[in-house]
Amino acid sequence: MAEQNRIAKILRLIDLVWGSISLLFMIFMVRVHIEGAFTGESDGGGFGSTTDLVSFIFFPHNTMLRLALAWKWEG
């Protein structure tokens, strides 16, 4: 039983580290994308079509929300 608790703690720590890295990367990419949309630079990002806007809303924001909820109610 103690071995299972130890393995569970290690897996939670790994998950927390990778989740934090993913979240920081997504926040950085969202920031760059929004700045590119406001400056109008084609290299910096921006929204080329409605599909880009919908993808932008659902991918990073949905993932960041799920990570935050998982950390709040961690088992």
GIZI-V805779 format. One record per residue. RES is the residue in one letter. SS is DSSP state (alpha for helix, beta for strand, coil for the rest). PSI is psi in whole degrees, -180 to 180 (NA if undefined). D_CENTER is the distance of its C-alpha to the mean C-alpha in whole Angstrom. Layout:
BEGIN
RES:SS:PSI:D_CENTER + RES:SS:PSI:D_CENTER
END
This chain:
BEGIN
M:coil:-41:34 + A:alpha:-35:33 + E:alpha:-39:31 + Q:alpha:-40:29 + N:alpha:-40:28 + R:alpha:-45:27 + I:alpha:-41:25 + A:alpha:-40:23 + K:alpha:-41:22 + I:alpha:-44:22 + L:alpha:-39:19 + R:alpha:-39:17 + L:alpha:-45:17 + I:alpha:-45:16 + D:alpha:-42:13 + L:alpha:-42:12 + V:alpha:-50:13 + W:alpha:-37:10 + G:alpha:-40:8 + S:alpha:-43:8 + I:alpha:-45:8 + S:alpha:-43:5 + L:alpha:-44:4 + L:alpha:-41:7 + F:alpha:-44:7 + M:alpha:-40:4 + I:alpha:-42:7 + F:alpha:-47:9 + M:alpha:-39:9 + V:alpha:-44:9 + R:alpha:-47:12 + V:alpha:-41:14 + H:alpha:-43:14 + I:alpha:-42:15 + E:alpha:-39:18 + G:alpha:-34:19 + A:alpha:-36:19 + F:alpha:-34:22 + T:alpha:-19:23 + G:coil:12:24 + E:coil:133:24 + S:coil:-31:23 + D:coil:-28:22 + G:coil:-8:19 + G:coil:-138:18 + G:coil:172:19 + F:coil:114:19 + G:coil:-25:22 + S:coil:176:22 + T:alpha:-34:21 + T:alpha:-40:19 + D:alpha:-42:17 + L:alpha:-45:17 + V:alpha:-43:16 + S:alpha:-40:14 + F:alpha:-41:12 + I:alpha:-44:12 + F:alpha:-39:11 + F:alpha:-68:8 + P:alpha:-38:5 + H:alpha:-41:7 + N:alpha:-44:8 + T:alpha:-43:5 + M:alpha:-38:4 + L:alpha:-45:8 + R:alpha:-39:9 + L:alpha:-43:7 + A:alpha:-42:9 + L:alpha:-38:12 + A:alpha:-38:12 + W:alpha:-35:13 + K:alpha:-44:15 + W:coil:52:17 + E:coil:136:17 + G:coil:NA:20
END
